[in-house]
Amino acid sequence: MVLFLGAVRPAPSLIRFAHSRLQFSLSNSSISVSRYGSAPFKRFLQACLQSNSANVKTGIQIPAEQSEIIFLGTGTSEGIPRVSCLTNPTKTCPVCSEAVELGNKNRRLNTSILIRYPRSSGICNILIDAGKFFYHSALRWFPTFGIRTLDAVIITHSHADAIGGLDDLRDWTNNVQPYIPIYVAMRDFEVMKKTHYYLVDTSVIIPGAAVSELQFNIIHEEPFVVHDLKFTPLPVWHGQGYRSLGFRFGNVCYISDVSEIPEETYPLLKDCEILILDALRPDRSSSTHFGLPKALEEVRKIQPKRTLFTGMMHLMDHEKVNEDLIKLMETEGLDVQLSYDGLRVPVTL
């Protein structure tokens, strides 16, 4: 269920907003992700996941009719590299030192993905989370992959690395499109009313100032539909007493910020094809995030066909960790790898 709240706006903006408002159907949609079809498609998917830095620099050509997920960011709130590591005279952090290089897979911005899929009206672009570094991610990947519009933004939680980039959406609503729908839980919307009060109530801004034109839609912990694509919220804990949402669309399950998965959420993960899961560090979990050992434990329990980890800190060296993870395919049949900024994964929705 989605509750449309809109925003409080001055009369001119309200008129324009009313004319441009869209209504979304809440009818049940049957969506599935294929088992990657034929052998050529399997090889194509594997090629997308290979650790070849050239892929990051030039991008992979994907047919316009092919749905895909693009990882816009796969790092922590402060991103990688860390300034403190780069200015440390002892230079003890090889990951951050390597991450300075554009195209290095240890270079990570705030966790976020873009879902792209064809519709009769053209390609639809749905963003999950717009954090502090969103604009930098957009600068890097939108021109590279030919992305211009944002058809909706879905929010997982109200931390700065998930909503800190909402103000930057003004570039789209001022120059590309009249507004952007935002889908957010009520508890997180209440936070936005404080942190981004001028986006919720644009009547408070200085006359003539240009801010993001956002259409707020309240979601609950039940399925909702955005531009013909069904999303099922996956409620998880992101620290004690703090609720965050993952999302299932088709047979893709995305859980970017999690310290514990409640028992009632596991049935929603059944028959998951692609699992995108939080894995902060290589040795242990924190109070708010899975570490790699816990993430692997969850993979064994959920049993997805493929898993891509996200939200990695600077102790997670992309190449070294993936070299260890690939061994799990031989020993346990687990297809698990770290994702990276700019990774494109073809899917069928």
C-alpha positions in Angstrom: 0.0 0.0 0.0 1.2 3.5 -0.9 -0.1 6.7 0.8 0.5 9.7 -1.4 1.4 12.8 0.7 2.9 15.1 -1.8 4.4 18.2 -0.4 3.3 21.6 0.9 4.1 24.1 -1.9 3.4 27.7 -3.0 0.5 28.1 -5.4 2.5 28.2 -8.7 4.4 25.0 -7.8 1.2 23.4 -6.5 -0.5 24.0 -9.8 2.4 22.6 -11.8 2.7 19.7 -9.4 -1.0 18.9 -9.8 -0.8 18.8 -13.5 2.2 16.5 -13.5 1.1 14.1 -10.8 1.0 10.4 -11.7 -1.1 7.7 -10.1 0.4 4.3 -9.6 -1.5 1.0 -9.7 -1.4 -1.3 -6.7 -2.6 -4.3 -8.6 -0.6 -7.5 -8.1 2.0 -8.0 -10.7 3.6 -11.3 -11.7 7.3 -10.8 -12.0 10.1 -13.3 -12.2 13.8 -13.5 -12.8 14.8 -16.3 -15.2 17.5 -18.8 -14.3 19.6 -16.9 -16.8 18.3 -18.8 -19.7 20.8 -20.2 -22.3 24.5 -20.9 -21.9 25.4 -17.7 -23.9 23.4 -15.6 -21.4 25.2 -17.3 -18.5 28.6 -16.5 -20.1 27.5 -12.9 -20.6 26.5 -12.6 -17.0 29.7 -14.1 -15.8 31.6 -11.7 -18.0 29.8 -8.8 -16.3 31.1 -10.0 -12.9 34.7 -10.6 -13.9 37.3 -8.5 -12.1 38.5 -6.6 -15.1 39.0 -2.9 -14.4 38.4 -2.2 -18.1 34.8 -2.9 -17.5 34.6 -0.2 -15.0 36.3 2.3 -17.2 34.4 1.7 -20.4 31.2 0.0 -19.3 29.6 -3.1 -20.8 27.3 -2.9 -23.8 23.8 -4.2 -22.8 20.9 -4.2 -25.3 18.3 -1.6 -24.7 15.6 -4.2 -24.2 17.6 -5.9 -21.5 16.7 -5.1 -17.9 19.6 -4.6 -15.5 20.8 -3.5 -12.1 23.7 -1.0 -11.9 25.6 -0.7 -8.7 26.1 3.1 -8.3 27.8 2.7 -4.9 29.0 -0.3 -2.8 30.7 1.4 0.1 30.2 2.8 3.6 28.9 6.2 4.7 32.3 7.9 4.5 33.2 6.2 1.3 36.5 4.8 0.1 39.2 6.1 0.0 39.2 7.6 3.5 40.9 11.0 3.8 42.4 9.9 7.1 44.1 6.9 5.4 45.5 9.0 2.6 46.9 11.6 5.0 48.4 9.1 7.3 52.2 9.4 7.1 52.7 5.7 7.5 50.4 4.8 4.5 49.3 1.6 6.2 46.0 1.2 4.2 46.7 -0.4 0.8 42.9 -0.4 -0.1 42.5 3.3 0.3 45.8 4.0 -1.5 44.6 1.9 -4.5 41.2 3.5 -4.4 42.6 6.9 -5.4 42.8 5.5 -8.9 39.7 6.1 -11.0 38.4 2.7 -12.0 39.9 0.8 -9.2 37.3 -1.5 -7.7 38.2 -0.5 -4.1 36.9 3.0 -4.9 33.4 2.9 -3.3 30.7 5.5 -2.8 27.5 5.2 -0.7 25.5 2.0 -1.2 22.9 2.4 -4.0 21.6 0.6 -7.0 19.7 1.7 -10.2 17.1 -0.7 -11.6 16.7 -0.2 -15.4 14.0 -1.9 -17.4 12.1 -1.3 -20.6 8.5 -0.1 -20.8 6.3 0.8 -23.7 7.1 4.5 -22.9 10.9 3.9 -22.8 13.5 2.8 -20.3 12.5 3.2 -16.7 15.1 4.1 -14.1 14.3 3.4 -10.4 16.9 4.4 -7.9 17.3 2.8 -4.4 18.7 5.3 -2.0 20.3 8.7 -2.7 23.0 9.2 -0.2 25.7 11.8 0.5 27.7 10.8 -2.5 24.9 10.2 -4.9 25.7 13.2 -7.1 29.3 11.9 -7.5 28.0 8.5 -8.4 25.7 10.1 -11.0 28.5 12.1 -12.5 30.6 9.0 -12.9 28.0 6.6 -14.2 25.0 8.4 -15.7 26.9 9.8 -18.7 28.9 6.5 -19.1 25.7 4.4 -19.3 23.4 6.9 -21.0 21.1 7.5 -18.0 19.2 10.8 -18.0 15.9 10.5 -16.1 15.0 9.3 -12.7 11.5 7.8 -12.6 11.4 7.1 -8.9 13.6 6.9 -5.8 12.9 4.2 -3.1 14.4 4.8 0.4 15.7 2.0 2.6 16.2 4.0 5.8 16.8 7.6 6.9 20.6 7.7 7.6 22.6 10.2 5.7 24.2 7.6 3.3 20.6 6.8 2.1 18.9 10.3 2.0 21.8 12.8 2.1 21.6 13.3 -1.7 17.9 14.3 -1.9 18.8 17.9 -2.3 20.9 17.1 -5.3 17.9 15.8 -7.2 17.2 19.5 -8.0 19.4 19.1 -11.1 16.9 16.6 -12.5 13.7 18.5 -11.4 15.1 21.8 -12.6 16.5 20.7 -15.9 15.2 17.2 -17.0 11.8 16.5 -15.5 9.2 18.3 -13.4 9.4 16.1 -10.3 10.6 12.8 -8.8 8.4 10.4 -6.8 10.0 9.3 -3.5 8.8 6.1 -1.8 9.6 6.1 1.9 8.4 4.5 5.1 6.5 6.9 7.5 9.2 6.7 10.2 11.8 7.8 7.7 9.6 10.5 6.3 9.3 11.9 9.8 13.1 12.2 9.8 13.1 13.9 6.4 10.6 16.5 7.7 13.4 17.6 10.0 16.6 17.0 7.9 15.0 18.1 4.6 12.1 20.2 5.8 12.4 22.6 2.8 11.9 19.7 0.4 8.8 18.5 2.2 7.4 22.0 2.7 8.7 24.2 -0.1 6.7 27.2 1.1 9.5 27.9 3.6 12.2 28.6 0.9 13.3 32.0 -0.2 11.1 33.1 -3.2 12.9 32.3 -6.4 15.1 29.6 -4.9 15.2 26.3 -6.8 15.0 23.1 -4.8 14.2 19.5 -5.7 10.5 19.0 -6.6 9.7 15.7 -4.8 6.4 13.8 -4.6 6.4 11.8 -1.3 4.6 8.5 -1.2 4.4 6.6 2.1 5.0 2.9 1.9 4.2 0.2 4.5 5.7 -3.2 5.0 3.6 -4.8 2.3 4.0 -4.9 -1.5 3.6 -1.8 -3.7 4.0 -1.1 -7.4 6.1 1.6 -9.0 5.9 1.9 -12.8 4.6 -1.6 -13.3 7.3 -3.2 -11.1 6.3 -4.8 -7.9 8.4 -4.2 -4.8 8.1 -6.3 -1.6 9.6 -4.7 1.5 12.0 -6.8 3.4 12.0 -5.5 7.0 15.4 -6.0 8.8 17.1 -4.6 11.8 19.9 -2.1 11.2 21.1 -1.9 14.8 19.1 -2.4 18.0 15.6 -1.0 17.6 16.3 0.6 14.2 14.2 -0.7 11.3 15.5 -0.6 7.8 14.0 -2.0 4.6 15.4 -4.2 2.0 13.4 -4.8 -1.2 12.5 -7.8 -3.4 11.7 -7.1 -7.0 11.1 -10.2 -9.0 13.5 -12.8 -7.6 16.1 -10.2 -6.8 16.5 -9.4 -3.1 18.4 -6.3 -2.0 19.4 -5.8 1.6 22.0 -3.1 2.0 21.9 -2.3 5.7 21.3 -5.0 8.2 22.5 -6.4 11.5 19.7 -9.0 11.9 17.1 -10.5 9.7 13.8 -11.2 11.6 12.3 -14.6 11.3 9.2 -13.2 9.6 11.3 -11.9 6.8 12.9 -15.2 5.7 9.7 -16.5 3.9 9.9 -13.3 1.7 13.4 -14.4 0.6 12.3 -17.9 -0.5 13.5 -18.9 -4.0 15.7 -15.8 -4.3 17.8 -15.8 -7.5 20.1 -12.9 -6.9 20.8 -11.8 -3.3 22.5 -8.4 -2.8 23.6 -8.4 0.9 25.4 -6.2 3.4 28.9 -7.3 4.3 30.9 -4.5 6.0 34.2 -6.1 7.0 36.1 -9.4 6.6 36.4 -10.5 10.2 33.2 -9.8 12.2 29.9 -8.0 12.3 29.4 -4.6 13.8 26.4 -3.5 15.9 24.7 -2.2 12.7 26.1 -4.3 9.8 26.8 -7.9 8.9 30.4 -8.8 8.6 31.4 -11.3 5.9 31.2 -14.4 8.2 27.6 -13.5 9.2 26.7 -12.6 5.6 28.0 -16.0 4.4 26.0 -17.7 7.2 22.9 -16.0 5.9 23.7 -17.0 2.3 23.8 -20.6 3.4 20.5 -20.2 5.1 18.7 -18.3 2.3 20.3 -20.3 -0.5 20.1 -17.9 -3.4 21.5 -18.8 -6.8 24.0 -15.9 -6.8 25.1 -13.5 -4.1 26.7 -10.1 -4.5 27.9 -8.4 -1.3 27.8 -4.6 -0.9 28.5 -1.9 1.8 32.2 -2.9 2.2 34.6 -0.8 4.2 38.4 -0.3 3.6 39.4 -3.6 5.2 37.8 -5.4 2.3 40.2 -5.6 -0.6 38.1 -6.4 -3.8 40.6 -8.7 -5.5 41.9 -10.5 -2.4 38.5 -11.1 -0.9 37.0 -12.3 -4.2 39.9 -14.7 -4.6 38.9 -16.3 -1.3 35.2 -16.2 -2.0 35.5 -18.0 -5.4 36.9 -21.0 -3.6 33.5 -21.4 -1.9 32.0 -22.4 -5.3 34.3 -25.4 -5.4 33.9 -26.4 -1.8 30.2 -25.5 -1.1 28.7 -24.6 -4.4 28.3 -21.0 -3.2 28.3 -18.3 -6.0 29.4 -15.3 -3.9 31.4 -12.2 -4.8 31.9 -8.6 -3.8 30.2 -6.1 -6.0 31.8 -2.9 -7.1 30.8 0.6 -8.2 29.7 0.5 -11.9 28.9 -3.2 -11.9 26.1 -4.0 -14.3 24.0 -7.2 -13.8 21.5 -8.2 -16.5 18.2 -9.5 -15.1 14.8 -10.5 -16.4 11.9 -8.7 -14.8 
